[in-house]
Amino acid sequence: MLRNKRNEAIVALLLVAPFVAIYGLIFIYPTVRLLVISFQDAPLIGSGDFVGLDNYTRLWGDRRFDTAFWNTAYFVAITVIPGTLVAFAIALGINRLKGRVQALVLAMFFLPYILPVSVVYLIWDWTLNFQFGIAMYIFDILGIDRVPVFKSTVWFMPAVGLITIWWTAGFSILLFLSGLRAIPAEIYEAAALDNASRLTTFRQLTWPLMWPVTALVLTIQLILQLKIFDQVYLFSVGGRPNDNLVLVYYVFQRAFQYDQGGRAAAAAVVLFIIVIVVSVLNFQLTRLSKGRE
């Protein structure tokens, strides 16, 4: 019996070893190197001198980092909760459809999610470009002044936020739809026998039962939007990139444009900590909210 357990342990270790090796190579080692470089005055490639916490203290006096931090917070605020609510509403509507019509509508909403960011950029640049965008010609017909959406500090983040919701809603809709289909039909039949209204049914049944899925979608969206980069980088071309900085864009500038590997690593560590703290807080808050119901 002892020999069998020992053999099982050896087999288990052999099966797990490839995953552990790959995980250590592509995550653990780069993370450790990132921490080490964040305490050095180092270029992107190569060694540097140890400077302690100097890279971290310089972040708080950097106007660009301050801009990137608040732009990221603003972007999260206008995308995470609104995007989750929009996806939930669309999923509720799709759930009422049947057969091929349901499949077709679901495919229409899910299609943007599988598009690469370059295609998303081209679609919306053709739509909202100040000179030749389709929307601008509609503005001309209606007698409305054209708006330089991607060159305006006021309109840039809301526009990119709207595009991001349109782009990423498909996956959230799919999660919500799976959750709605998992609710037993007998519950709604019992509510119908009690003459419960649609609002009461949603408030007392659908919303509480869908809360775990909602918490999952909120957490996924929160992590994704804290790491926003692609859309901001592409739509800032020809505009005002320094006014549209987000945290990952700031790391990109420090590392690849200014060759300041140490400062870029420090900013990346700060972002890493923010993602962990916010994700844990979001999980705890959603669990407490669920416990009070």
C-alpha positions as CSV (number, residue, x, y, z in Angstrom):
1,M,0.0,0.0,0.0
2,L,2.9,2.3,0.9
3,R,4.6,1.5,-2.4
4,N,1.4,2.3,-4.3
5,K,1.0,5.7,-2.7
6,R,4.6,6.4,-3.4
7,N,4.2,5.5,-7.1
8,E,1.1,7.6,-7.3
9,A,2.9,10.6,-5.9
10,I,5.8,10.1,-8.4
11,V,3.3,9.9,-11.3
12,A,1.5,12.9,-10.0
13,L,4.7,14.9,-9.8
14,L,5.7,13.9,-13.3
15,L,2.3,15.0,-14.7
16,V,2.4,18.3,-12.8
17,A,6.1,19.0,-13.6
18,P,5.6,20.4,-17.2
19,F,3.0,22.8,-16.0
20,V,5.1,24.0,-13.0
21,A,8.1,24.4,-15.3
22,I,6.2,26.4,-17.9
23,Y,4.4,28.5,-15.2
24,G,7.7,29.3,-13.5
25,L,9.4,30.2,-16.8
26,I,6.7,32.5,-18.2
27,F,5.3,34.0,-14.9
28,I,7.3,33.4,-11.7
29,Y,10.7,34.2,-13.2
30,P,9.6,37.4,-15.1
31,T,7.7,38.6,-12.0
32,V,10.8,38.2,-9.8
33,R,13.0,39.9,-12.5
34,L,10.4,42.7,-12.6
35,L,10.7,43.2,-8.9
36,V,14.4,43.2,-9.0
37,I,14.6,45.7,-11.9
38,S,12.1,48.0,-10.2
39,F,14.8,48.7,-7.5
40,Q,17.5,49.5,-10.1
41,D,18.3,52.5,-12.4
42,A,18.4,50.2,-15.4
43,P,17.7,50.4,-19.1
44,L,15.1,48.1,-20.7
45,I,17.8,45.5,-21.6
46,G,20.9,45.2,-19.4
47,S,21.8,45.6,-15.7
48,G,21.7,48.7,-13.7
49,D,22.6,50.2,-10.3
50,F,20.6,49.6,-7.2
51,V,18.6,52.7,-6.2
52,G,16.3,51.3,-3.6
53,L,12.8,52.9,-3.6
54,D,13.8,55.8,-5.7
55,N,11.9,54.6,-8.8
56,Y,8.7,54.3,-6.7
57,T,9.0,57.7,-5.0
58,R,9.6,59.4,-8.4
59,L,6.3,58.0,-9.6
60,W,4.3,60.1,-7.2
61,G,6.0,63.3,-8.4
62,D,5.6,62.4,-12.1
63,R,2.7,64.4,-13.7
64,R,2.4,61.8,-16.5
65,F,2.0,59.0,-14.0
66,D,-0.6,61.0,-12.2
67,T,-2.5,61.5,-15.5
68,A,-2.2,57.8,-16.3
69,F,-3.5,56.8,-12.9
70,W,-6.6,59.0,-13.0
71,N,-7.3,58.3,-16.6
72,T,-7.3,54.5,-15.8
73,A,-9.6,55.1,-12.9
74,Y,-12.0,57.2,-15.0
75,F,-11.9,54.5,-17.8
76,V,-12.8,51.8,-15.3
77,A,-15.6,53.9,-13.9
78,I,-17.3,54.4,-17.3
79,T,-16.8,50.9,-18.6
80,V,-17.0,48.2,-15.9
81,I,-20.4,48.7,-14.3
82,P,-22.1,50.3,-17.4
83,G,-20.7,47.5,-19.6
84,T,-21.9,44.8,-17.1
85,L,-25.4,46.3,-17.0
86,V,-25.7,46.6,-20.7
87,A,-24.5,43.0,-21.2
88,F,-27.0,41.8,-18.6
89,A,-29.9,43.7,-20.2
90,I,-29.0,42.3,-23.7
91,A,-28.8,38.7,-22.2
92,L,-32.2,39.1,-20.7
93,G,-33.6,40.1,-24.1
94,I,-31.8,37.3,-26.0
95,N,-33.0,34.8,-23.4
96,R,-36.6,35.5,-24.4
97,L,-35.9,34.6,-28.0
98,K,-36.2,31.1,-29.4
99,G,-34.5,28.9,-32.0
100,R,-32.6,30.4,-34.9
101,V,-33.6,34.0,-34.1
102,Q,-31.9,33.7,-30.7
103,A,-28.8,32.1,-32.3
104,L,-28.6,34.9,-34.9
105,V,-29.0,37.7,-32.4
106,L,-26.5,36.2,-30.1
107,A,-24.0,35.8,-32.9
108,M,-24.4,39.4,-33.9
109,F,-23.6,40.6,-30.4
110,F,-20.7,38.1,-29.9
111,L,-19.1,38.8,-33.3
112,P,-17.2,42.0,-32.2
113,Y,-15.6,40.1,-29.4
114,I,-13.6,37.8,-31.8
115,L,-12.3,40.8,-33.8
116,P,-8.7,41.8,-33.3
117,V,-8.1,45.3,-31.9
118,S,-6.7,46.5,-35.3
119,V,-10.0,45.7,-37.0
120,V,-12.0,47.4,-34.2
121,Y,-9.8,50.4,-34.6
122,L,-10.4,50.6,-38.4
123,I,-14.2,50.2,-38.0
124,W,-14.5,53.0,-35.5
125,D,-12.0,55.2,-37.2
126,W,-14.0,54.9,-40.4
127,T,-17.1,55.8,-38.3
128,L,-15.8,58.7,-36.1
129,N,-12.8,60.1,-38.0
130,F,-13.1,63.9,-38.0
131,Q,-12.4,64.2,-41.8
132,F,-13.9,61.2,-43.4
133,G,-15.9,59.4,-40.7
134,I,-19.4,58.2,-41.6
135,A,-20.9,59.8,-38.5
136,M,-19.4,63.2,-39.4
137,Y,-21.3,63.2,-42.7
138,I,-24.5,62.5,-40.8
139,F,-23.6,65.4,-38.6
140,D,-23.3,67.6,-41.7
141,I,-26.7,66.5,-43.0
142,L,-28.3,67.3,-39.6
143,G,-26.5,70.6,-39.4
144,I,-24.4,69.6,-36.4
145,D,-20.8,70.8,-36.0
146,R,-18.2,68.0,-36.5
147,V,-16.5,66.8,-33.3
148,P,-12.8,65.7,-33.3
149,V,-13.6,62.7,-31.0
150,F,-10.2,61.1,-30.9
151,K,-8.3,64.5,-30.7
152,S,-10.4,65.9,-27.9
153,T,-9.4,65.3,-24.3
154,V,-13.1,65.6,-23.2
155,W,-14.5,63.1,-25.7
156,F,-11.6,60.7,-26.1
157,M,-12.1,58.5,-23.0
158,P,-15.9,58.3,-23.3
159,A,-15.6,57.3,-27.0
160,V,-13.0,54.6,-26.3
161,G,-15.1,53.4,-23.3
162,L,-18.1,53.1,-25.6
163,I,-16.1,51.2,-28.2
164,T,-14.7,48.9,-25.5
165,I,-18.1,48.1,-24.2
166,W,-19.3,47.3,-27.8
167,W,-16.2,45.2,-28.4
168,T,-16.1,43.1,-25.1
169,A,-19.8,42.8,-24.3
170,G,-20.2,39.6,-26.3
171,F,-18.3,37.4,-23.7
172,S,-20.2,38.9,-20.8
173,I,-23.5,38.3,-22.6
174,L,-22.5,34.7,-23.1
175,L,-21.8,34.3,-19.4
176,F,-25.1,35.9,-18.4
177,L,-27.0,33.8,-20.9
178,S,-25.4,30.6,-19.5
179,G,-26.5,31.7,-16.0
180,L,-30.0,32.5,-17.1
181,R,-30.4,29.1,-18.7
182,A,-29.1,27.4,-15.5
183,I,-32.1,28.8,-13.5
184,P,-34.8,26.0,-13.3
185,A,-37.9,26.8,-15.2
186,E,-40.0,25.5,-12.2
187,I,-39.1,28.6,-10.2
188,Y,-40.6,30.9,-12.8
189,E,-43.7,28.6,-13.1
190,A,-44.2,28.9,-9.3
191,A,-43.9,32.7,-9.5
192,A,-46.4,32.8,-12.3
193,L,-48.9,30.7,-10.2
194,D,-48.5,33.3,-7.5
195,N,-49.3,36.1,-10.0
196,A,-45.9,37.7,-9.5
197,S,-45.2,40.6,-11.9
198,R,-42.2,40.6,-14.2
199,L,-40.5,43.3,-12.0
200,T,-41.1,41.2,-8.8
201,T,-39.9,38.1,-10.5
202,F,-36.7,39.8,-11.6
203,R,-36.1,41.5,-8.3
204,Q,-36.8,38.5,-6.1
205,L,-35.7,35.6,-8.3
206,T,-33.6,36.4,-11.4
207,W,-31.3,39.0,-9.8
208,P,-30.4,37.1,-6.6
209,L,-29.8,33.9,-8.6
210,M,-27.7,35.7,-11.2
211,W,-25.6,37.5,-8.6
212,P,-22.6,35.0,-8.7
213,V,-22.4,35.4,-12.5
214,T,-22.7,39.1,-12.1
215,A,-19.8,39.1,-9.6
216,L,-17.7,37.1,-12.0
217,V,-18.4,39.4,-14.9
218,L,-17.6,42.4,-12.8
219,T,-14.3,40.9,-11.7
220,I,-13.3,39.9,-15.2
221,Q,-14.2,43.4,-16.6
222,L,-12.4,45.1,-13.7
223,I,-9.1,43.3,-14.4
224,L,-9.4,43.8,-18.1
225,Q,-10.1,47.5,-18.0
226,L,-7.4,48.2,-15.5
227,K,-5.0,46.8,-18.1
228,I,-6.4,48.9,-21.0
229,F,-3.8,49.7,-23.6
230,D,-4.5,48.7,-27.2
231,Q,-7.5,50.9,-27.9
232,V,-5.9,54.0,-26.2
233,Y,-2.6,53.5,-28.1
234,L,-4.2,53.1,-31.5
235,F,-6.8,55.9,-31.2
236,S,-4.2,58.3,-29.8
237,V,-2.2,58.2,-33.1
238,G,-2.2,61.7,-34.5
239,G,-3.9,63.0,-31.4
240,R,-2.7,63.9,-27.9
241,P,-1.2,60.7,-26.4
242,N,0.2,62.4,-23.3
243,D,-3.3,63.6,-22.3
244,N,-4.7,60.1,-22.9
245,L,-2.2,58.1,-20.9
246,V,-3.3,55.0,-19.0
247,L,-1.1,53.0,-16.7
248,V,0.0,50.3,-19.3
249,Y,0.6,53.1,-21.8
250,Y,2.8,54.8,-19.3
251,V,4.8,51.6,-18.8
252,F,5.1,51.3,-22.5
253,Q,6.4,54.8,-22.9
254,R,9.0,54.5,-20.1
255,A,10.2,51.1,-21.3
256,F,10.2,51.3,-25.1
257,Q,10.4,55.0,-25.9
258,Y,12.6,56.3,-23.1
259,D,14.5,53.1,-22.3
260,Q,13.9,53.5,-18.6
261,G,13.5,49.9,-17.6
262,G,13.7,50.6,-13.8
263,R,10.9,53.2,-13.8
264,A,8.8,51.2,-16.1
265,A,9.2,48.1,-13.9
266,A,8.2,50.2,-10.8
267,A,5.0,51.4,-12.6
268,A,4.2,47.8,-13.6
269,V,4.6,46.6,-10.0
270,V,2.2,49.4,-8.8
271,L,-0.3,48.4,-11.5
272,F,0.1,44.7,-10.5
273,I,-0.6,45.6,-6.8
274,I,-3.6,47.8,-7.8
275,V,-5.1,44.9,-9.9
276,I,-4.7,42.4,-7.0
277,V,-6.1,44.8,-4.3
278,V,-9.1,46.0,-6.4
279,S,-9.9,42.4,-7.5
280,V,-9.8,41.2,-3.8
281,L,-11.9,44.1,-2.6
282,N,-14.4,43.6,-5.4
283,F,-14.7,39.9,-4.5
284,Q,-15.2,40.7,-0.8
285,L,-17.8,43.4,-1.5
286,T,-19.8,41.1,-3.8
287,R,-19.7,38.3,-1.2
288,L,-20.8,40.6,1.6
289,S,-23.6,42.0,-0.6
290,K,-24.7,38.5,-1.4
291,G,-24.6,37.5,2.3
292,R,-26.9,40.4,3.3
293,E,-29.6,39.3,0.8
